[in-house]
C-alpha cells in the first residue's frame, strides 16, 4: 500500500523546510509528499520544492488545495497533513496497518505548547472524536483513495471541510483512531488566548451544526 501525504500551504516560509525535513524518512520508505500552495507571497514554494515529490499551485482555500493534491496522486491511500503538524516516526506503518481493515481514520493529538491546559484540551479533542466519529484536519485524516473519491472528496467550502468530509465518511464506515499521537501546533491558541480560542471553536462548530453556512463562519474565523 502506497501513501501520498498532501500538504496545503500558504505563506509558511518560516517553518516549511523544518517541517518537510521531518517527512524525508517517509519518502525514503516509499511515501509521496505533495505540497499544494494556495498563492503564497513569500518563498514557500521555492524553499519546499527540493524536499517534495511534487509542488503544485492551486486556487486558495484548504479544501481546493487538498483536492488538487488528491487528484495528482495515484497512491492507494491519502494522508492530509497541516503544515504545522508533526507525524509520529512510524506514521506510515500505522496508516497501512489501519487501512488493511478500515477505510479511513485519524490520529490522536498532542499540542506543542507547554501550558498546563494543552494536555487537557488534547484529551477532550481526542475523546470527542472517538465519541462522535468526527475528525478535524489537526488530527491528520487518512483514507483509502478509492473511498475518498467515491464519496466526492472535500467539498469546495472555505471552512469546516474536514468535518463535512468526516460526516460523509462515517456515514459509511466508522473511522479507526490511532492512539499514537501526532503533535499539532498550539500557535493559534497562544496567539489568540486559550479561552478565546476554545470559545471561538465551539461557537463555530455549534453554528455549523445549526446550519450556518461555511462562508459566514469563515468570516468569523479569520
Biotite code that builds the C-alpha atoms (Angstrom):
import biotite.structure as struc

atoms = struc.array([
    struc.Atom([0.000, 0.000, 0.000], chain_id="A", res_id=1, res_name="UNK", atom_name="CA", element="C"),
    struc.Atom([1.413, 3.350, -1.045], chain_id="A", res_id=2, res_name="UNK", atom_name="CA", element="C"),
    struc.Atom([0.590, 6.557, 0.830], chain_id="A", res_id=3, res_name="UNK", atom_name="CA", element="C"),
    struc.Atom([0.599, 10.102, -0.540], chain_id="A", res_id=4, res_name="UNK", atom_name="CA", element="C"),
    struc.Atom([0.954, 12.901, 2.019], chain_id="A", res_id=5, res_name="UNK", atom_name="CA", element="C"),
    struc.Atom([-0.905, 16.015, 0.844], chain_id="A", res_id=6, res_name="UNK", atom_name="CA", element="C"),
    struc.Atom([0.083, 19.310, 2.489], chain_id="A", res_id=7, res_name="UNK", atom_name="CA", element="C"),
    struc.Atom([-1.832, 22.547, 1.799], chain_id="A", res_id=8, res_name="UNK", atom_name="CA", element="C"),
    struc.Atom([0.286, 25.642, 2.483], chain_id="A", res_id=9, res_name="UNK", atom_name="CA", element="C"),
    struc.Atom([0.083, 29.422, 2.414], chain_id="A", res_id=10, res_name="UNK", atom_name="CA", element="C"),
    struc.Atom([2.998, 31.673, 3.415], chain_id="A", res_id=11, res_name="UNK", atom_name="CA", element="C"),
    struc.Atom([4.815, 29.071, 5.512], chain_id="A", res_id=12, res_name="UNK", atom_name="CA", element="C"),
    struc.Atom([8.385, 30.042, 4.579], chain_id="A", res_id=13, res_name="UNK", atom_name="CA", element="C"),
    struc.Atom([9.474, 30.455, 8.205], chain_id="A", res_id=14, res_name="UNK", atom_name="CA", element="C"),
    struc.Atom([8.940, 26.792, 9.062], chain_id="A", res_id=15, res_name="UNK", atom_name="CA", element="C"),
    struc.Atom([8.299, 24.833, 5.856], chain_id="A", res_id=16, res_name="UNK", atom_name="CA", element="C"),
    struc.Atom([11.816, 23.428, 5.427], chain_id="A", res_id=17, res_name="UNK", atom_name="CA", element="C"),
    struc.Atom([11.942, 22.202, 9.027], chain_id="A", res_id=18, res_name="UNK", atom_name="CA", element="C"),
    struc.Atom([8.564, 20.543, 8.562], chain_id="A", res_id=19, res_name="UNK", atom_name="CA", element="C"),
    struc.Atom([9.454, 18.901, 5.256], chain_id="A", res_id=20, res_name="UNK", atom_name="CA", element="C"),
    struc.Atom([12.783, 17.596, 6.510], chain_id="A", res_id=21, res_name="UNK", atom_name="CA", element="C"),
    struc.Atom([10.872, 15.539, 9.065], chain_id="A", res_id=22, res_name="UNK", atom_name="CA", element="C"),
    struc.Atom([8.984, 13.880, 6.226], chain_id="A", res_id=23, res_name="UNK", atom_name="CA", element="C"),
    struc.Atom([12.046, 12.685, 4.329], chain_id="A", res_id=24, res_name="UNK", atom_name="CA", element="C"),
    struc.Atom([12.128, 9.388, 6.224], chain_id="A", res_id=25, res_name="UNK", atom_name="CA", element="C"),
    struc.Atom([8.632, 8.661, 4.891], chain_id="A", res_id=26, res_name="UNK", atom_name="CA", element="C"),
    struc.Atom([9.747, 9.466, 1.341], chain_id="A", res_id=27, res_name="UNK", atom_name="CA", element="C"),
    struc.Atom([12.657, 7.082, 1.757], chain_id="A", res_id=28, res_name="UNK", atom_name="CA", element="C"),
    struc.Atom([10.189, 4.359, 2.692], chain_id="A", res_id=29, res_name="UNK", atom_name="CA", element="C"),
    struc.Atom([8.071, 4.942, -0.408], chain_id="A", res_id=30, res_name="UNK", atom_name="CA", element="C"),
    struc.Atom([5.579, 7.677, 0.509], chain_id="A", res_id=31, res_name="UNK", atom_name="CA", element="C"),
    struc.Atom([4.997, 10.577, -1.864], chain_id="A", res_id=32, res_name="UNK", atom_name="CA", element="C"),
    struc.Atom([4.845, 14.109, -0.489], chain_id="A", res_id=33, res_name="UNK", atom_name="CA", element="C"),
    struc.Atom([2.709, 16.536, -2.490], chain_id="A", res_id=34, res_name="UNK", atom_name="CA", element="C"),
    struc.Atom([2.690, 20.177, -1.441], chain_id="A", res_id=35, res_name="UNK", atom_name="CA", element="C"),
    struc.Atom([-0.104, 22.421, -2.722], chain_id="A", res_id=36, res_name="UNK", atom_name="CA", element="C"),
    struc.Atom([0.401, 26.159, -2.473], chain_id="A", res_id=37, res_name="UNK", atom_name="CA", element="C"),
    struc.Atom([-2.622, 28.422, -2.371], chain_id="A", res_id=38, res_name="UNK", atom_name="CA", element="C"),
    struc.Atom([-0.906, 31.607, -3.574], chain_id="A", res_id=39, res_name="UNK", atom_name="CA", element="C"),
    struc.Atom([1.920, 32.312, -1.150], chain_id="A", res_id=40, res_name="UNK", atom_name="CA", element="C"),
    struc.Atom([3.553, 35.710, -1.410], chain_id="A", res_id=41, res_name="UNK", atom_name="CA", element="C"),
    struc.Atom([6.741, 34.568, 0.327], chain_id="A", res_id=42, res_name="UNK", atom_name="CA", element="C"),
    struc.Atom([9.359, 31.930, -0.592], chain_id="A", res_id=43, res_name="UNK", atom_name="CA", element="C"),
    struc.Atom([7.343, 28.892, 0.496], chain_id="A", res_id=44, res_name="UNK", atom_name="CA", element="C"),
    struc.Atom([7.329, 27.223, -2.926], chain_id="A", res_id=45, res_name="UNK", atom_name="CA", element="C"),
    struc.Atom([10.990, 27.861, -3.661], chain_id="A", res_id=46, res_name="UNK", atom_name="CA", element="C"),
    struc.Atom([12.050, 26.516, -0.295], chain_id="A", res_id=47, res_name="UNK", atom_name="CA", element="C"),
    struc.Atom([9.757, 23.488, -0.482], chain_id="A", res_id=48, res_name="UNK", atom_name="CA", element="C"),
    struc.Atom([10.488, 22.167, -3.974], chain_id="A", res_id=49, res_name="UNK", atom_name="CA", element="C"),
    struc.Atom([13.757, 20.317, -3.155], chain_id="A", res_id=50, res_name="UNK", atom_name="CA", element="C"),
    struc.Atom([12.025, 18.384, -0.372], chain_id="A", res_id=51, res_name="UNK", atom_name="CA", element="C"),
    struc.Atom([8.792, 17.166, -2.028], chain_id="A", res_id=52, res_name="UNK", atom_name="CA", element="C"),
    struc.Atom([7.844, 14.854, -4.868], chain_id="A", res_id=53, res_name="UNK", atom_name="CA", element="C"),
    struc.Atom([5.556, 17.449, -6.375], chain_id="A", res_id=54, res_name="UNK", atom_name="CA", element="C"),
    struc.Atom([4.835, 21.115, -5.667], chain_id="A", res_id=55, res_name="UNK", atom_name="CA", element="C"),
    struc.Atom([1.513, 22.280, -7.088], chain_id="A", res_id=56, res_name="UNK", atom_name="CA", element="C"),
    struc.Atom([-0.203, 25.652, -7.284], chain_id="A", res_id=57, res_name="UNK", atom_name="CA", element="C"),
    struc.Atom([-3.919, 25.844, -6.630], chain_id="A", res_id=58, res_name="UNK", atom_name="CA", element="C"),
    struc.Atom([-6.652, 28.370, -6.090], chain_id="A", res_id=59, res_name="UNK", atom_name="CA", element="C"),
    struc.Atom([-6.575, 29.449, -2.412], chain_id="A", res_id=60, res_name="UNK", atom_name="CA", element="C"),
    struc.Atom([-8.650, 27.521, 0.081], chain_id="A", res_id=61, res_name="UNK", atom_name="CA", element="C"),
    struc.Atom([-7.643, 24.470, 2.068], chain_id="A", res_id=62, res_name="UNK", atom_name="CA", element="C"),
    struc.Atom([-10.347, 22.256, 0.529], chain_id="A", res_id=63, res_name="UNK", atom_name="CA", element="C"),
    struc.Atom([-9.374, 23.238, -3.021], chain_id="A", res_id=64, res_name="UNK", atom_name="CA", element="C"),
    struc.Atom([-5.702, 22.746, -2.305], chain_id="A", res_id=65, res_name="UNK", atom_name="CA", element="C"),
    struc.Atom([-6.179, 19.302, -0.785], chain_id="A", res_id=66, res_name="UNK", atom_name="CA", element="C"),
    struc.Atom([-8.388, 18.237, -3.681], chain_id="A", res_id=67, res_name="UNK", atom_name="CA", element="C"),
    struc.Atom([-5.692, 19.344, -6.121], chain_id="A", res_id=68, res_name="UNK", atom_name="CA", element="C"),
    struc.Atom([-3.159, 17.202, -4.296], chain_id="A", res_id=69, res_name="UNK", atom_name="CA", element="C"),
    struc.Atom([-5.509, 14.229, -4.117], chain_id="A", res_id=70, res_name="UNK", atom_name="CA", element="C"),
    struc.Atom([-6.219, 14.391, -7.871], chain_id="A", res_id=71, res_name="UNK", atom_name="CA", element="C"),
    struc.Atom([-2.495, 14.339, -8.580], chain_id="A", res_id=72, res_name="UNK", atom_name="CA", element="C"),
    struc.Atom([-1.959, 11.191, -6.516], chain_id="A", res_id=73, res_name="UNK", atom_name="CA", element="C"),
    struc.Atom([-2.300, 7.634, -7.795], chain_id="A", res_id=74, res_name="UNK", atom_name="CA", element="C"),
    struc.Atom([-1.495, 6.081, -4.412], chain_id="A", res_id=75, res_name="UNK", atom_name="CA", element="C"),
    struc.Atom([-3.684, 3.608, -2.543], chain_id="A", res_id=76, res_name="UNK", atom_name="CA", element="C"),
    struc.Atom([-4.102, 5.952, 0.433], chain_id="A", res_id=77, res_name="UNK", atom_name="CA", element="C"),
    struc.Atom([-4.141, 9.683, 1.115], chain_id="A", res_id=78, res_name="UNK", atom_name="CA", element="C"),
    struc.Atom([-2.982, 11.482, 4.256], chain_id="A", res_id=79, res_name="UNK", atom_name="CA", element="C"),
    struc.Atom([-3.967, 15.139, 4.614], chain_id="A", res_id=80, res_name="UNK", atom_name="CA", element="C"),
    struc.Atom([-1.424, 16.935, 6.781], chain_id="A", res_id=81, res_name="UNK", atom_name="CA", element="C"),
    struc.Atom([-1.354, 20.516, 8.021], chain_id="A", res_id=82, res_name="UNK", atom_name="CA", element="C"),
    struc.Atom([1.960, 22.309, 7.584], chain_id="A", res_id=83, res_name="UNK", atom_name="CA", element="C"),
    struc.Atom([2.307, 22.827, 11.333], chain_id="A", res_id=84, res_name="UNK", atom_name="CA", element="C"),
    struc.Atom([1.592, 19.208, 12.349], chain_id="A", res_id=85, res_name="UNK", atom_name="CA", element="C"),
    struc.Atom([4.305, 16.667, 13.124], chain_id="A", res_id=86, res_name="UNK", atom_name="CA", element="C"),
    struc.Atom([3.672, 12.985, 12.488], chain_id="A", res_id=87, res_name="UNK", atom_name="CA", element="C"),
    struc.Atom([4.978, 10.210, 14.752], chain_id="A", res_id=88, res_name="UNK", atom_name="CA", element="C"),
    struc.Atom([8.007, 8.448, 13.217], chain_id="A", res_id=89, res_name="UNK", atom_name="CA", element="C"),
    struc.Atom([6.083, 5.263, 12.375], chain_id="A", res_id=90, res_name="UNK", atom_name="CA", element="C"),
    struc.Atom([3.014, 7.023, 10.966], chain_id="A", res_id=91, res_name="UNK", atom_name="CA", element="C"),
    struc.Atom([3.221, 5.379, 7.549], chain_id="A", res_id=92, res_name="UNK", atom_name="CA", element="C"),
    struc.Atom([3.269, 1.872, 9.017], chain_id="A", res_id=93, res_name="UNK", atom_name="CA", element="C"),
    struc.Atom([0.420, 2.717, 11.379], chain_id="A", res_id=94, res_name="UNK", atom_name="CA", element="C"),
    struc.Atom([-1.693, 4.006, 8.499], chain_id="A", res_id=95, res_name="UNK", atom_name="CA", element="C"),
    struc.Atom([-1.005, 0.989, 6.315], chain_id="A", res_id=96, res_name="UNK", atom_name="CA", element="C"),
    struc.Atom([-1.865, -1.397, 9.138], chain_id="A", res_id=97, res_name="UNK", atom_name="CA", element="C"),
    struc.Atom([-5.046, 0.531, 9.936], chain_id="A", res_id=98, res_name="UNK", atom_name="CA", element="C"),
    struc.Atom([-6.229, 0.609, 6.329], chain_id="A", res_id=99, res_name="UNK", atom_name="CA", element="C"),
    struc.Atom([-5.836, -3.129, 5.937], chain_id="A", res_id=100, res_name="UNK", atom_name="CA", element="C"),
    struc.Atom([-9.193, -3.458, 7.684], chain_id="A", res_id=101, res_name="UNK", atom_name="CA", element="C"),
    struc.Atom([-10.571, 0.108, 7.853], chain_id="A", res_id=102, res_name="UNK", atom_name="CA", element="C"),
    struc.Atom([-11.480, 2.650, 5.193], chain_id="A", res_id=103, res_name="UNK", atom_name="CA", element="C"),
    struc.Atom([-10.399, 5.846, 6.910], chain_id="A", res_id=104, res_name="UNK", atom_name="CA", element="C"),
    struc.Atom([-9.180, 7.262, 10.201], chain_id="A", res_id=105, res_name="UNK", atom_name="CA", element="C"),
    struc.Atom([-7.185, 9.834, 12.095], chain_id="A", res_id=106, res_name="UNK", atom_name="CA", element="C"),
    struc.Atom([-4.547, 10.218, 14.833], chain_id="A", res_id=107, res_name="UNK", atom_name="CA", element="C"),
    struc.Atom([-4.844, 11.281, 18.431], chain_id="A", res_id=108, res_name="UNK", atom_name="CA", element="C"),
    struc.Atom([-3.225, 14.682, 19.018], chain_id="A", res_id=109, res_name="UNK", atom_name="CA", element="C"),
    struc.Atom([-0.942, 16.487, 21.391], chain_id="A", res_id=110, res_name="UNK", atom_name="CA", element="C"),
    struc.Atom([-0.497, 20.254, 21.359], chain_id="A", res_id=111, res_name="UNK", atom_name="CA", element="C"),
    struc.Atom([3.030, 21.561, 21.035], chain_id="A", res_id=112, res_name="UNK", atom_name="CA", element="C"),
    struc.Atom([2.934, 24.214, 23.766], chain_id="A", res_id=113, res_name="UNK", atom_name="CA", element="C"),
    struc.Atom([3.864, 23.810, 27.417], chain_id="A", res_id=114, res_name="UNK", atom_name="CA", element="C"),
    struc.Atom([0.856, 25.421, 29.064], chain_id="A", res_id=115, res_name="UNK", atom_name="CA", element="C"),
    struc.Atom([-0.806, 23.086, 31.566], chain_id="A", res_id=116, res_name="UNK", atom_name="CA", element="C"),
    struc.Atom([-4.111, 23.434, 29.731], chain_id="A", res_id=117, res_name="UNK", atom_name="CA", element="C"),
    struc.Atom([-2.846, 21.931, 26.471], chain_id="A", res_id=118, res_name="UNK", atom_name="CA", element="C"),
    struc.Atom([-2.877, 18.258, 27.604], chain_id="A", res_id=119, res_name="UNK", atom_name="CA", element="C"),
    struc.Atom([-6.416, 18.804, 28.903], chain_id="A", res_id=120, res_name="UNK", atom_name="CA", element="C"),
    struc.Atom([-7.530, 20.323, 25.599], chain_id="A", res_id=121, res_name="UNK", atom_name="CA", element="C"),
    struc.Atom([-5.922, 17.485, 23.644], chain_id="A", res_id=122, res_name="UNK", atom_name="CA", element="C"),
    struc.Atom([-7.650, 14.887, 25.846], chain_id="A", res_id=123, res_name="UNK", atom_name="CA", element="C"),
    struc.Atom([-11.032, 16.457, 25.141], chain_id="A", res_id=124, res_name="UNK", atom_name="CA", element="C"),
    struc.Atom([-10.290, 16.694, 21.413], chain_id="A", res_id=125, res_name="UNK", atom_name="CA", element="C"),
    struc.Atom([-9.398, 13.012, 21.246], chain_id="A", res_id=126, res_name="UNK", atom_name="CA", element="C"),
    struc.Atom([-12.306, 11.927, 23.424], chain_id="A", res_id=127, res_name="UNK", atom_name="CA", element="C"),
    struc.Atom([-14.803, 13.969, 21.412], chain_id="A", res_id=128, res_name="UNK", atom_name="CA", element="C"),
    struc.Atom([-13.521, 12.499, 18.183], chain_id="A", res_id=129, res_name="UNK", atom_name="CA", element="C"),
    struc.Atom([-13.810, 8.945, 19.459], chain_id="A", res_id=130, res_name="UNK", atom_name="CA", element="C"),
    struc.Atom([-17.358, 9.517, 20.678], chain_id="A", res_id=131, res_name="UNK", atom_name="CA", element="C"),
    struc.Atom([-18.631, 11.317, 17.574], chain_id="A", res_id=132, res_name="UNK", atom_name="CA", element="C"),
    struc.Atom([-16.585, 9.704, 14.813], chain_id="A", res_id=133, res_name="UNK", atom_name="CA", element="C"),
    struc.Atom([-15.786, 13.188, 13.516], chain_id="A", res_id=134, res_name="UNK", atom_name="CA", element="C"),
    struc.Atom([-12.183, 14.145, 12.797], chain_id="A", res_id=135, res_name="UNK", atom_name="CA", element="C"),
    struc.Atom([-10.587, 17.533, 12.201], chain_id="A", res_id=136, res_name="UNK", atom_name="CA", element="C"),
    struc.Atom([-7.677, 18.470, 9.984], chain_id="A", res_id=137, res_name="UNK", atom_name="CA", element="C"),
    struc.Atom([-5.403, 18.795, 13.014], chain_id="A", res_id=138, res_name="UNK", atom_name="CA", element="C"),
    struc.Atom([-5.786, 15.043, 13.511], chain_id="A", res_id=139, res_name="UNK", atom_name="CA", element="C"),
    struc.Atom([-4.344, 14.205, 10.072], chain_id="A", res_id=140, res_name="UNK", atom_name="CA", element="C"),
    struc.Atom([-7.208, 12.446, 8.313], chain_id="A", res_id=141, res_name="UNK", atom_name="CA", element="C"),
    struc.Atom([-6.154, 9.459, 6.208], chain_id="A", res_id=142, res_name="UNK", atom_name="CA", element="C"),
    struc.Atom([-8.341, 7.495, 3.819], chain_id="A", res_id=143, res_name="UNK", atom_name="CA", element="C"),
    struc.Atom([-8.278, 4.903, 1.076], chain_id="A", res_id=144, res_name="UNK", atom_name="CA", element="C"),
    struc.Atom([-8.127, 6.885, -2.142], chain_id="A", res_id=145, res_name="UNK", atom_name="CA", element="C"),
    struc.Atom([-10.899, 4.882, -3.831], chain_id="A", res_id=146, res_name="UNK", atom_name="CA", element="C"),
    struc.Atom([-13.246, 5.513, -0.876], chain_id="A", res_id=147, res_name="UNK", atom_name="CA", element="C"),
    struc.Atom([-12.314, 9.205, -0.783], chain_id="A", res_id=148, res_name="UNK", atom_name="CA", element="C"),
    struc.Atom([-13.139, 9.535, -4.478], chain_id="A", res_id=149, res_name="UNK", atom_name="CA", element="C"),
    struc.Atom([-16.379, 7.564, -4.216], chain_id="A", res_id=150, res_name="UNK", atom_name="CA", element="C"),
    struc.Atom([-17.601, 9.962, -1.507], chain_id="A", res_id=151, res_name="UNK", atom_name="CA", element="C"),
    struc.Atom([-16.723, 13.054, -3.531], chain_id="A", res_id=152, res_name="UNK", atom_name="CA", element="C"),
    struc.Atom([-13.665, 14.160, -1.540], chain_id="A", res_id=153, res_name="UNK", atom_name="CA", element="C"),
    struc.Atom([-13.577, 17.600, 0.058], chain_id="A", res_id=154, res_name="UNK", atom_name="CA", element="C"),
    struc.Atom([-16.397, 19.911, -0.891], chain_id="A", res_id=155, res_name="UNK", atom_name="CA", element="C"),
    struc.Atom([-15.476, 23.374, -2.126], chain_id="A", res_id=156, res_name="UNK", atom_name="CA", element="C"),
    struc.Atom([-16.250, 25.252, 1.096], chain_id="A", res_id=157, res_name="UNK", atom_name="CA", element="C"),
    struc.Atom([-13.982, 27.761, 2.876], chain_id="A", res_id=158, res_name="UNK", atom_name="CA", element="C"),
    struc.Atom([-14.270, 26.238, 6.370], chain_id="A", res_id=159, res_name="UNK", atom_name="CA", element="C"),
    struc.Atom([-15.407, 23.011, 8.067], chain_id="A", res_id=160, res_name="UNK", atom_name="CA", element="C"),
    struc.Atom([-14.295, 20.961, 5.062], chain_id="A", res_id=161, res_name="UNK", atom_name="CA", element="C"),
    struc.Atom([-12.777, 18.401, 7.434], chain_id="A", res_id=162, res_name="UNK", atom_name="CA", element="C"),
    struc.Atom([-15.941, 17.982, 9.495], chain_id="A", res_id=163, res_name="UNK", atom_name="CA", element="C"),
    struc.Atom([-18.075, 17.843, 6.357], chain_id="A", res_id=164, res_name="UNK", atom_name="CA", element="C"),
    struc.Atom([-15.886, 15.073, 4.940], chain_id="A", res_id=165, res_name="UNK", atom_name="CA", element="C"),
    struc.Atom([-15.843, 13.176, 8.253], chain_id="A", res_id=166, res_name="UNK", atom_name="CA", element="C"),
    struc.Atom([-19.631, 13.164, 8.467], chain_id="A", res_id=167, res_name="UNK", atom_name="CA", element="C"),
    struc.Atom([-19.941, 11.704, 4.983], chain_id="A", res_id=168, res_name="UNK", atom_name="CA", element="C"),
    struc.Atom([-17.226, 9.102, 5.525], chain_id="A", res_id=169, res_name="UNK", atom_name="CA", element="C"),
    struc.Atom([-18.500, 7.963, 8.912], chain_id="A", res_id=170, res_name="UNK", atom_name="CA", element="C"),
    struc.Atom([-21.986, 7.518, 7.461], chain_id="A", res_id=171, res_name="UNK", atom_name="CA", element="C"),
    struc.Atom([-20.458, 4.631, 5.516], chain_id="A", res_id=172, res_name="UNK", atom_name="CA", element="C"),
    struc.Atom([-17.718, 3.332, 7.830], chain_id="A", res_id=173, res_name="UNK", atom_name="CA", element="C"),
    struc.Atom([-16.541, 4.174, 11.344], chain_id="A", res_id=174, res_name="UNK", atom_name="CA", element="C"),
    struc.Atom([-13.058, 5.704, 11.500], chain_id="A", res_id=175, res_name="UNK", atom_name="CA", element="C"),
    struc.Atom([-10.072, 3.968, 13.032], chain_id="A", res_id=176, res_name="UNK", atom_name="CA", element="C"),
    struc.Atom([-8.465, 6.090, 15.754], chain_id="A", res_id=177, res_name="UNK", atom_name="CA", element="C"),
    struc.Atom([-4.684, 5.696, 16.029], chain_id="A", res_id=178, res_name="UNK", atom_name="CA", element="C"),
    struc.Atom([-3.731, 6.315, 19.647], chain_id="A", res_id=179, res_name="UNK", atom_name="CA", element="C"),
    struc.Atom([-0.079, 7.091, 18.881], chain_id="A", res_id=180, res_name="UNK", atom_name="CA", element="C"),
    struc.Atom([-0.289, 10.884, 18.930], chain_id="A", res_id=181, res_name="UNK", atom_name="CA", element="C"),
    struc.Atom([0.922, 13.407, 16.416], chain_id="A", res_id=182, res_name="UNK", atom_name="CA", element="C"),
    struc.Atom([1.962, 16.875, 17.561], chain_id="A", res_id=183, res_name="UNK", atom_name="CA", element="C"),
    struc.Atom([-0.011, 19.819, 16.246], chain_id="A", res_id=184, res_name="UNK", atom_name="CA", element="C"),
    struc.Atom([0.938, 23.445, 16.696], chain_id="A", res_id=185, res_name="UNK", atom_name="CA", element="C"),
    struc.Atom([-0.517, 25.415, 19.585], chain_id="A", res_id=186, res_name="UNK", atom_name="CA", element="C"),
    struc.Atom([0.346, 28.660, 17.788], chain_id="A", res_id=187, res_name="UNK", atom_name="CA", element="C"),
    struc.Atom([-3.256, 29.833, 17.346], chain_id="A", res_id=188, res_name="UNK", atom_name="CA", element="C"),
    struc.Atom([-4.070, 29.085, 20.983], chain_id="A", res_id=189, res_name="UNK", atom_name="CA", element="C"),
    struc.Atom([-1.027, 31.018, 22.185], chain_id="A", res_id=190, res_name="UNK", atom_name="CA", element="C"),
    struc.Atom([-1.539, 33.996, 19.895], chain_id="A", res_id=191, res_name="UNK", atom_name="CA", element="C"),
    struc.Atom([-5.279, 34.420, 20.421], chain_id="A", res_id=192, res_name="UNK", atom_name="CA", element="C"),
    struc.Atom([-5.576, 33.202, 24.007], chain_id="A", res_id=193, res_name="UNK", atom_name="CA", element="C"),
    struc.Atom([-6.564, 29.726, 25.149], chain_id="A", res_id=194, res_name="UNK", atom_name="CA", element="C"),
    struc.Atom([-10.042, 30.587, 26.423], chain_id="A", res_id=195, res_name="UNK", atom_name="CA", element="C"),
    struc.Atom([-10.833, 32.807, 23.446], chain_id="A", res_id=196, res_name="UNK", atom_name="CA", element="C"),
    struc.Atom([-9.790, 30.043, 21.050], chain_id="A", res_id=197, res_name="UNK", atom_name="CA", element="C"),
    struc.Atom([-11.844, 27.386, 22.856], chain_id="A", res_id=198, res_name="UNK", atom_name="CA", element="C"),
    struc.Atom([-14.931, 29.603, 22.811], chain_id="A", res_id=199, res_name="UNK", atom_name="CA", element="C"),
    struc.Atom([-14.466, 30.509, 19.156], chain_id="A", res_id=200, res_name="UNK", atom_name="CA", element="C"),
    struc.Atom([-14.029, 26.872, 18.094], chain_id="A", res_id=201, res_name="UNK", atom_name="CA", element="C"),
    struc.Atom([-17.129, 25.749, 19.949], chain_id="A", res_id=202, res_name="UNK", atom_name="CA", element="C"),
    struc.Atom([-19.128, 28.710, 18.676], chain_id="A", res_id=203, res_name="UNK", atom_name="CA", element="C"),
    struc.Atom([-18.211, 27.949, 15.072], chain_id="A", res_id=204, res_name="UNK", atom_name="CA", element="C"),
    struc.Atom([-18.940, 24.260, 15.463], chain_id="A", res_id=205, res_name="UNK", atom_name="CA", element="C"),
    struc.Atom([-22.327, 24.836, 17.085], chain_id="A", res_id=206, res_name="UNK", atom_name="CA", element="C"),
    struc.Atom([-23.295, 27.348, 14.409], chain_id="A", res_id=207, res_name="UNK", atom_name="CA", element="C"),
    struc.Atom([-22.210, 24.909, 11.717], chain_id="A", res_id=208, res_name="UNK", atom_name="CA", element="C"),
    struc.Atom([-24.361, 22.123, 13.121], chain_id="A", res_id=209, res_name="UNK", atom_name="CA", element="C"),
    struc.Atom([-27.238, 24.613, 13.333], chain_id="A", res_id=210, res_name="UNK", atom_name="CA", element="C"),
    struc.Atom([-26.935, 25.163, 9.602], chain_id="A", res_id=211, res_name="UNK", atom_name="CA", element="C"),
    struc.Atom([-24.940, 28.405, 9.334], chain_id="A", res_id=212, res_name="UNK", atom_name="CA", element="C"),
    struc.Atom([-23.046, 28.390, 6.035], chain_id="A", res_id=213, res_name="UNK", atom_name="CA", element="C"),
    struc.Atom([-19.271, 27.807, 5.985], chain_id="A", res_id=214, res_name="UNK", atom_name="CA", element="C"),
    struc.Atom([-18.917, 31.121, 4.118], chain_id="A", res_id=215, res_name="UNK", atom_name="CA", element="C"),
    struc.Atom([-20.364, 33.055, 7.057], chain_id="A", res_id=216, res_name="UNK", atom_name="CA", element="C"),
    struc.Atom([-18.328, 31.028, 9.559], chain_id="A", res_id=217, res_name="UNK", atom_name="CA", element="C"),
    struc.Atom([-15.145, 31.726, 7.612], chain_id="A", res_id=218, res_name="UNK", atom_name="CA", element="C"),
    struc.Atom([-15.631, 35.477, 8.067], chain_id="A", res_id=219, res_name="UNK", atom_name="CA", element="C"),
    struc.Atom([-15.812, 34.968, 11.830], chain_id="A", res_id=220, res_name="UNK", atom_name="CA", element="C"),
    struc.Atom([-12.785, 32.653, 11.926], chain_id="A", res_id=221, res_name="UNK", atom_name="CA", element="C"),
    struc.Atom([-10.343, 34.899, 10.069], chain_id="A", res_id=222, res_name="UNK", atom_name="CA", element="C"),
])
